[in-house]
Amino acid sequence: MTNQTIVTAAMLAIGDELLSGRTKDKNIGYLADLLTLSGIDLKEVRIVADEEDAIVEALNALRARYEYVFTSGGIGPTHDDITADAVSKAFGLPCEHDAKAMSLLGDMYKRRELEFTEARQRMARMPRGAAHIENPVSTAPGFIIGNVYVMAGVPQVFQAMIGNVLPTLKTGAKVLSLAIACPYGEGDIGTPLAAIQKAHPETSIGSYPRYVGQKFSTEIVVRGRSQDVIEAAGKDVEAMIEDIRKAKEIAENHSAEA
C-alpha cells in the first residue's frame, strides 16, 4: 500500500549575520533537499536575529504548527549565542550545563591541550532533559527537546548533525514531480494553466519563466504524491501547449493573408 502520510516541518535560522548579509545561508537549501527526498514537507522557513524574544516567539509559533522544527545557529561559545537560552524559555525549562556535554567537551579540550574556559562551557548548555544530537565534526552537541531539533549554524557541522537526525524521523509520502518544457511565456499560459490546476487539485503546478535570446519560455513542473495524478495533469499541460501552438499558427496565417 502506498504511504500517503504527510509529515510537515519548518526551519528557524538564527543569526544577525544572516539578516545583515554578512553570512550567506547554506543550510536552508541543504535541509530542503534532504527533507524532500525523505518525504517530509518543509512548509515554512523563518530567519530571526539573535534576540531572545524573537527566537521564542518564532519557535513557539512553528512548533505548534508543524511536526518537526529544525533550528540552525546560535549555539556557540560567544555572548550572542543565545539559542539554548531562548529554546529553554520557549519550553519553560531551565537552561543548564548538561553533564554529558560537559564531559564530552572537557575530554576533547584536554586532548587538544586547551583550557576548557567558561566561554567554551557555554556550548554544553541546553534545556533540562534535552537529548543530544551528536556532532562528529567539532564535538559540541546539538540537542532535541520536544519536536525541536537545535543544530549549529556552521554548514559542515549542521550537515553532520542533520545526517544523524534524519534516520530517526517519521517520514511521509514522497512528492513526485514531472517537468514539462513550454516554449511560451507566462502571459500565454497563465489562464489555461490556472484552469488545469483547478481541475487537478491533488497536484501542485508551478511555472518557472526563462528568458533566452529575447524570447520567453517556461518550465512547468507538476508535483504530487501519485504518479497517475501527475501524469494526468501533465497530459492536460501538454494539450494546453498544443492548443496555444495551433492558436498562434492560425493567428500568424491570418496576419500573413491580411
N, C-alpha and C positions, 0 to 999 in steps of 0.2 A: 504494500500500500504506500502511495506517495505521501511523504511528510508535508502537510500543509500548515504546520505550526508557524506562526510569525513571531519572531523574537526581536525586540527593539532595544536600541542603545542610544546613548548620547555621549558626547565628549565635552569636557571642560578644560580648555587650555589656559594656563595661568602664567602671567608674567608681564610686567611693564614693558619689557624689551620686545614682546610680540606686538604690542599696540603702538610702540614708537617706530617700529620698522627696523630697529637695530638687529633683531634676530628674525630670520625668515623661517616660519614654521615648516617643519618637515614631518611632523608626527601625525597631523590630521589626515593627509593623503595616505600615509602608510597604514594607519588604522582602518580607514575606509576600505582600502583594498582588501585587507585581511578579513574584515568582518563580512564584506560582500561574498568572498569566497567561502566563508564559513556558514552562510545562511543567516546572518544577523543583520538586521536593517539599522544602519546608522541614520537616525531621524533628525538629529539636531546637533549643532556644534556651537559652543559659546567661547569667546575669548574674554577674559577679565583681567584686571590689573591686580597687582599684589596688594589688595585691600581686603581685610578680613570680612567686612560686611558684604562686599560684592561677591566674594567667594561663597560665603554661607548662603546668601540669597539665591545665587545661581544653582548651587549644589542641591539645595532643598527642593527647588522647582524641578530640576532634572530627575532626581532620584525618586520623586513621587510619580513621575510621568512615564519613565522607561524602566525596562527590566534590568539594564546594566548602565552604569555611568563610569566612564574612564576619564581620569584627570592626568594632566601632564604638567610638570613644573612645580617649583617652589618647595622642594624637599631637600635642599642642600644645606650647607653649614652657615650661611650668612644671615644677617639680621632680617633681610626681606624675604627669606624663605619661610613663609608663614602658612603653607598649605596644611601641615599637620594640625596646627592650632585651629585653623578655620574648619577643617573637617570634624575635628573633635567638638567644636562649638555647634556645628550643624546637627550632630548626633546627641548633643547634651552629655558628652563624656569628658572626663579629664584627659588631658594630653600629658603623657608620661614617657620617661625614658624606658623603653622596652628592654627587659633583662637579656633576652636572647640577642637582640640587635646590638646591645652594648657589648656583649661577649664577642659577637662576630667582628664588630668594628675594632674593638680593643685588640683582638688577636691579629687582625690584619695590620694595624698600625705598628704593633710590636714587631711583626715580621719585617716590616719596612723600616724599622728603627726610627719611627717618627712618634712624636708626642701625641697622645690621644687628648687633644685640647678640648676645652669647653665648647668651642665652635664646632669641632668635629663630632662631639657627642650629640649635637642638635639633630644629626642625621639618624639617631636612634629613637627620636621622639615620635609617638603615634598615639591614637586613641586607645584607651584601656580596652583590652580584649581583642584588638585587631590581629588578623593573621598576616603573615609575611608574604610578600612577593619576592622571590629570590632574584638577586642581582648578580649574575655571573661575571659582569664586566668590572664593577668597582665596589662590590660587596654590600654597600649600604642598601638595605631592602626597601622596596615599596611596601604598601600594605593594603589589606582588604577589610572594609567594615561595612556590614550590610550588603547592599548591591553596588557599592562604590569601590573602584579599583584605582588606587593612588600610585602614580608612577613618576619617574624622573622626566625632566624636560630634555635632557641631552639625548639626541636621536639614537645614538648607539645603545645607550642604556635603556631607553624607552622600548626599543625594538626587542632587546633581550628579555625585558620584563614581560611584554605582551606575548612573546613567544612561550613563556611559561604559563601565562594566564589562559590563553585560548583553548588548550585541551581540556580545561576544567569547566568550560561554559556550556550551557544548553544552547543548541543551535536549532534553526528552523528550516523551512523550505527555502532552497536556494533560488535566487532570482535569475531567470534565463533572459537572454537578450538576442535580438535579431536586428542587424544593421542593414539598412537599405539606402543605396546611393540614389539621390534625386537630383536631376540636372536643373531644377527650378528653385528659385528663391522663396523665402517665407511669404512674401507678398502674394505669390501664386498659390501656395499650398495651404495657407492659414485657415481659410474657411472650410474646405473639404476635409482637411486633417482633423479639425475640431469635431466634425461630424463622425469621422471614423473613431475617434477617441470615445465619443458618447456611445457609439454602437458596441464598443468593446470595453466595458467598464472594469473588467478584470485585468486589463493591461495599463501600463503607463507608457505614453508615447511622447518622445522628446524629439525636437528638431534642432539641429546644430548647423548654423549657416557657415558657408565658406565663400571667400571672395578671391578668385584667381583669374588673372588676365582680364580684369574689368568685367567679369561675369560672375553672378551669384549662383551658387548651388547649395544643396542642403544634404546633410546626412540625417536620415530619420532612424531612430532607434526605438524599437518596440520591446518593452520589458514585461515579464510576467512570470508566474510560477508554474505554468503548464506549457509544454511545447505546442500542444494543439491550439491553445488560446493565442499564443503569439504568432503562430503560423497563419491562423485565420485572419488576424488583424493585418499581418504582413501582406496577405493576398489583396486585401482591400486597399492597402497603401500602393501596391504595385498597379492595381486597377486605376487608382486615382492619378498616378503618374502618366499612365497611358491615355486617360481621358484628357489631361492637360495637354499632352503632346498633340493629340488629334485636334483639340480646340485651337491650339496655336497654329497648326498646319492649315486649318480651314481659314483662319484669320489672315494668314500670310498669303494664301491663294487669292482671297477676295481683294486684298490690298494690291496684289500684282495685277489683277484684272481691271482694277479701277483706273 
